[in-house]
Amino acid sequence: AASMKLRDGPSACPSLWRSLPCPAAELRLDLVLSSGQTFRWWESSPGAWTGVLGERVWTLRQERDRLWYTVYGEEQNGHPDGAETDQILRDYFQLDVGLPALYRAWGAADPLFRKMASDFPGVRVLRQDPVECLLSFICTSNNHISRITAMIERLCQAFGRRLCCLGARPVHAFPSLSALAGADTEARLRALGFGYRAKFVSGTARAIVEGLGAEGLRQLRTVPYAEARRELCALPGVGTKVADCVCLMALDKAEAVPVDTHVWRIARQRYGAVLGGRSLTPRAHQEIGE
């Protein structure tokens, strides 16, 4: 794997950077990449975000209404086709969905949203690889972002293909399903500190290999939300919250509303949801989503 230097920015080596038009009202990298949707990006220098997307290593930064990016590890076989890499980013950030019009509609419908929106422009839902999204969110149960990020980094180092070395930091691809379906995977994950999640990550990887396959999982993008959610909930360690996260962030189900205790609390405090009981029942989950 090639050893590479992090590229500061477009002004330092312009030939290695490309850009897309993208005002801050459409996308704020810092708000989107650190928000717990994905766990594979880090702020490599102020305003620059480096991470793995589609088996490639990227650095992204925003300057003057443009999204600049550079892709590493491709020097030996020429640069990737610019139209192709542009499209990967457009797809990942769902840039064809215009955000300002949605913000206006939501603000008109909800005074609370209108009050908060100016502090949080450019927050959008990513469109992620379904395998990576599913296995990552299985790791999120009873967990917090910095710990989840470290766990997923260890997962990638142990089971993923090494893509390149940036400075002294080796960067790995997210593991393939077959790499995680081995008989010793659960024990290795336990040794990496995954606890009870080790069984669910290895069990789900195996269940998909033996069942739907990666392509079948991706095809859930084309079926109704209820059906996709049902398929996901049949997998080891996948409850309604994880299933909804995957539906929303990887399977094109914009109507999915992942509900956890934080969302439940907000629904009660801010939106006067009068949901009986002390625990988050499936019915309460349904009502909050509606």
Secondary structure, 3 states (H helix, E strand, C coil): CCEECCCCCCCCCHHHCEEEECCCCCCCHHHHHCCCCCCCEEEEECCEEEEEECCEEEEEEEECCEEEEEEECCHHHCCCCHHHHHHHHHHHCCCCCCHHHHHHHHHHHCHHHHHHHCCCCCCCCCCCCHHHHHHHHHCCCCCCHHHHHHHHHHHHHHHCCEEEEECCEEEECCCCHHHHCCCCHHHHHHHCCCCCHHHHHHHHHHHHHHCCHHHHHHHHHHCCHHHHHHHHHCCCCCCHHHHHHHHHHHCCCCCCCCCCHHHHHHHHHHHCCCCCCCCCCHHHHHHHHC
